[in-house]
Amino acid sequence: MTTTARPHPARRLLHALAAPLIALAAAASVAGAARAQDVKLLLDWIPTGDYAAYYAAVDRGFYKEAGLTVTIERGFGSSDTVTKIATGVAQFGIADIGALMAGRVRTQVPVRAIASIYTRPPHSVFVLSDSPIRTFKDLEGRSLAGAPGSAVRVFLPLVLARNNVDINKVQIVNSEPATMGPLLISGKANAVTGFLPNKPRFEAMAKEQGKEVRVLQFAETLQIYGNALIASESTLAKNPDLARRFVAATLRGLEFARTNPRGATESMARLVPGIEAQREMAAAEIANFLIFDSEIAKKLPVGAFDANQLRLTWETVAEAQQLDAKATNPESFVTREFLPKR
């Protein structure tokens, strides 16, 4: 005769209590997944190591923990990103705040900066080290290639003017962002515009041809903000909680990349085909320099806007683009409402 052992009464009670708890946890998990919001982040350029922090926020689960499923897409220059954010192509974007300022004043794009990223200006001109171009003045009579939607173009007239350069004597050539390196290395352009984190990529291309690269930085002439996290006023009004969660998770990604640039680029390499973590490390470190290594950054939490530097940035944009600086309050370009409370 076969007998079946019966569970102890106390054990049966535990099983009875555990079953609904497990079911409740499973239901909560499903509900949590269902509540995760799909979000698109639009860059201002092609993915390179200076964007590693955002990919780390995806790969390391920072966005997921904030209830977000984030997709990152490449951009075609800051001005284009600002326009696309205004028209709802993506909820959030990375763009130069100067391009945003010019866009709001010229075409009234309903977009605001919701967190600062670059506290130093990254705008630069790249030349080969054996080039006769040693200063901005030497650009006269030579070709300068750049993307028409790039933020560099916003400030180029002012930087040239302050360096006593006649912009009419510079042959400015409109080119796609991805072509800058080849144009420079091949000699088809005497100089190209770009952001400082492009330097390692250009240097690697130049090294293959036995050449080197030199940089003329706008920071030698200007002290202004650079890239910022942006969103449309519609997104901010309709989804304020979404914006707060997105900003907090993004800043967490920036802080992670600050202390672990290798880990951030490894995350990026897992998500972006063709990216090599070691190759992108230098760009990630330059991004950290632009974000964290300024007097303003050392005084304020990451993402914060300093009112004085914001004013100086707007006055610089206005001068460069021949706009009336007094007609617009620089605070109208930003909102601090969605930054984490300190």
Secondary structure as UniProt FT lines:
FT   HELIX           9..35
FT   STRAND          37..42
FT   HELIX           49..51
FT   HELIX           52..59
FT   TURN            60..61
FT   HELIX           62..65
FT   TURN            66..67
FT   STRAND          68..73
FT   HELIX           78..86
FT   TURN            87..88
FT   STRAND          92..96
FT   HELIX           97..107
FT   STRAND          111..116
FT   STRAND          123..128
FT   TURN            129..130
FT   HELIX           136..139
FT   TURN            140..141
FT   STRAND          143..146
FT   TURN            148..149
FT   HELIX           152..162
FT   TURN            163..164
FT   HELIX           167..169
FT   STRAND          171..174
FT   HELIX           177..179
FT   HELIX           180..186
FT   STRAND          191..195
FT   HELIX           196..198
FT   HELIX           199..208
FT   TURN            209..210
FT   STRAND          213..217
FT   HELIX           218..220
FT   STRAND          227..232
FT   HELIX           233..238
FT   HELIX           240..259
FT   HELIX           261..271
FT   TURN            273..274
FT   HELIX           277..292
FT   HELIX           295..299
FT   TURN            302..303
FT   HELIX           307..320
FT   TURN            321..322
FT   HELIX           325..327
FT   HELIX           330..333
FT   TURN            337..338
//
